[in-house]
């Protein structure tokens, strides 16, 4: 029940008590004449009507007040005409009562109060003139009384109405802001306590109930073929019709100006009638007359929107409603942020568990070989010849180096995670670095594969230790997974220096060409290799980026190529690619 209805009920209650009292006062004069009977009967009828209105769910008291006025006024006129004095109330009392009732009726009416007030004031003035004339009063006195009565009713009605309007406006504002506050509290409770999708549904329902909207929603931004769009995440409606016509997903290209506002971090207030072209069609097709949408950001990225929709009238959204949406948007943003964080944490835990499992597994093979061979050497030292001893020692050395390289990659990954990895760049010759790595790989890997290198006088500004680590990873990968011919080239194009490790093996399927740079990712297509943990390329790319370079995979025809780009510094002008055979082994 609103304030107006409450006011009407109070008036009806007041009448329920005062009219019987007036009836009793009339009874004290007796009911000897038909006029007196009509008077008392009128009070009984009006009193009962007042009780009936006071008990109604949606009381309206204007007619009751007007009828009471008519009853009192008409009986005075009839009394004057019949020249009998049957009432307990004289003219002056009735006049006073009618003036008060006129003001009351004027303030109770809805719509244009000035017109109603003037009408009621006019009626009162007419009554004053009629009774004055019937009583044969002096014309000036009657006219003066009529003017004072009419002006008094009009002025008081206007004043009281204004006050009442302001009061009820303030009450409505206060009510709405209290409801919105409550909605925000419910929203925050839902997002804090509930951990599933119902949290956002609960939040959006709370907001809808507190607003004037027909429909409220939360949607998430999506990408369809690289284009930004939106998908409904949670919604609630006050009317089934509105709910049915709401779309579940769409593209932001359909509503470019709304999207622009959202991207700029502003609330987008839409009145379909003021829009043009495609955008107008979008809202009109959805049956939307007006909408307000507020962006939801997570770590500075637009991740969705929250909004109110009006289907039934062109609602002007209040500041309080827009503020409420902003507050809800911040809460949902942080809720989504927390969800992202929890997911990252879960993924990181899983990846660490996977790493532990795979590292333990991969380390076991070379360690078993090292331990077994060392025991063999110890046990049969006297029976082993120098050549056999050398051979066994060499196997131990190869396995140990592989282990050391794996441990080095893991160490770099963990230092990078803790921000402890330092890069010490200097001017280096890529040719020298490639040669050193090839020498090392030659010692550690026995392979029939043909490895060629072509790197002449190309300089780069990089950390030699880390460049060698990257090259070692690329070369051992090419040997492990690649074809039988491997080529290492270096060149510069004036902007950057490049080292490319190309092999003619099966390569990596296109959909995996980025995945292989993720930690612990191993292509399902590659043959299973001992010592394969899936960390080498991830660490190598990280190191390249720390040196302000990059590492990428390019598939060219039947060749697969890893391209390491480093900041360029050239001592001699680059003269394209020159292949230098370093050796087969
Ligand atoms: P690891 O060698 O320990 O598995 P990497 O990060 O070095 O880890 O490599 C990730 C995956 O990329 C490998 O498991 C393999 O499937 C694939 N890969 C790397 N280099 C090549 C290559 N030259 N040819 C084919 N596949 C490769």
Boltz pocket constraint, residues with backbone or C-beta under 6 A from the ligand:
constraints:
  - pocket:
      binder: B
      contacts: [[A, 473], [A, 474], [A, 477], [A, 478], [A, 481], [A, 482], [A, 503], [A, 505], [A, 506], [A, 507], [A, 508], [A, 516], [A, 518], [A, 521], [A, 522], [A, 523], [A, 524], [A, 525], [A, 526], [A, 531], [A, 532], [A, 533], [A, 534], [A, 535], [A, 536], [A, 537], [A, 538], [A, 560]]
      max_distance: 6.0
